[in-house]
Amino acid sequence: MILVDFFIINAIKKYEKKIGLSVIFLFLSAFFNLHAQEISGTWNGKLDLGTMSLRLVFHINKTADGYRTTMDSPDQGVKDFAVDVTKFENNLLHLSMPALGASYEGTFENDTIKGILKQMGQSFPLNLIKGEEKINRPQEPKSPFPYINKDVMFENPVAKITLAGTLTLPEKDGKVPAVILISGSGAQNRNEELLGHKPFLVLADFLTRNGIAVLRYDDRGTASSTGNFAVATTADFVVDAQAAFDYLRNRKEIDPEKIGLIGHSEGANVATMVASENGEVNFIVMMAGAGVRGDSLLILQNEALMRGLGMDETVIKSTLKQMREIYDVLIQNIDEQEKERKVESLSKGEISRQLIEVMLSPWYQYFLKFNPETYLEKVKCPVLALNGLKDVQVPPDENLSAIKKAGIKGKNNKLKIKKLNDLNHLFQECKTGLPIEYEEIEQTISPTVLNEILNFIKEQVF
């Protein structure tokens, strides 16, 4: 998904509204449990980020010389992340993870750990209880499946990495049509796992039950795929998606002339970039894909979030002004040291050093300059562009209008655009569309969306 920017956080802090840090900077945190005998075991808690919450699960084991802790972040697909330091003395637990710039201190009280997580200069309450939290996701499919389910690996020869994924195949004779699922921003596993939801698992299951093979894969450097996600840009993800396409074309079960791409959020733009150069792509589905340039998208996103949170108009205007000034510097072709100096000056001490480093990262700077229209104009295959009317991360009106404009300019008369009522960025039926609802909603993807995608694909391949 296109991740929430952090300017809104500084605006809220400045005006004493407690919302919390954005997912793009704070999805990994550290924490765990205590007391000599009672501390060992599994503990879970929720980190409240204001606009959403993140579940954390900590596993602590007693060793000969103390304790060893690992952390899971189920909503981000992270498992067994090693906590560097675990200390427990006098009912006080201390955890340290320098790689994340994070630390935690909590006090053991009546089978609960009450404490504070600190990361990137911010402090957040984090309490844990023993055991693993059970959440209800009624759409998540369970085995046995009425189709073939294979774990696969394929090479990206350009990047010299190996990508791992799952291929689901209908149990039928002959070659079948296929789609490749491309995830959104942030390191995502093959299920695009987020906040207890597995959208790509649900989508792959639905399509395969309806006769369409589906390949979904872990992002580079994530889960079972090799490579370095931290230095990758959208252009690198395009090469990965092309490698997935080449892999499918050479499988005996797949009809090479009926392979399409489905991308969510940033993944939708990756799909258009692949299709703009690869004339063999049969169709693409854009799920909440951007139509405007990256810097404009982030400004629209933050404006929608702030209005959704009911912030004062003065706060909104001042925050957007600061964003625009900083983005104008970041998109300039100037020396990196000069760029850094100017950004620090414009931040006026309101943005932490860690966040400035994120803004100066290759992915962020590439994203700000990325113009989807450049690629959309070159796409000649059928396109279905979907957006929820309550999407505050990729606001529908501005982005779908830009997608339509690019399609007209490129003379693509096979472009179909749909706005869907009461759906958010994850295509869940919702009330406000704000990210804080994502986890609370049991539905993973609206059945309306699943059927829209299926019907479109059927028109192209059957």
KATANOR-V347101 format. One line per field, one symbol per residue. phi: phi as a letter, one per 30 degrees, with the letter a starting at -180 (. if undefined). psi: psi as a letter, one per 30 degrees, with the letter a starting at -180 (. if undefined). Layout:
phi=???
psi=???
This chain:
phi=.ddddcedddddddchccbjddedcbdcbbaacbieddddkcbbaccdcidabbdbbbccbdcdckbbbbbcbedcicbhddddbbbbbhiccbbbbedcibbbbbcdbhibccabccahicbbdbcbbdjcdcbcbddddbddcdadbbdbbbccdddhbcccabccbddbdidbdbbccbdddjdcddchdahicbeddddddddddcjcdbcbbdeeibhcdcjcddcdbeddddddddddddddecdddcddcbccbbbcheddddddddddccddddabccchddccdedddddddddddddddiddedddddddddedddddddddcbeddddddddddddhiccddddddddddedddddecdcedededcdcddbcccaddcdccbedddddddddddddddhcdccbcbccdiccdcicdbccideddedddddcbdeededddddddedcbc
psi=ljkklfeeeeeeeeghkjellleffhfklklaaakdefekakkllkjjgdfllkkkkkjkkklfgblkklkkiefggkkhkkkekjkjkhgkkkkkieffhklkklkkjhgkkkakkkkhglkkkjkllklkkkljiffkkklkkhlkjkklklkjfefhlkkkakkkkkilllkllllkkklalljkafghkkhfliefeeeeeeeefggkkkkklklkgkcgklljefglleeefeeeeeeeeeeefgkffkjfghklkjkkcefeeeeeeefffjffkelkkjjhlkflleeeeeeeeeeeeeeffglkeeeeeeeeeeeeeeeeeffkilkeeeeeeeeeeffhgfkleeeeeefgleeeeeeefkjeeeeeffkflkkjjkkkfgjfeikeeeeeeeeeeeeeeghjggkkkkkkkgkafghkkleffkfffeefkekekkeeeeeeeeeeeefef.
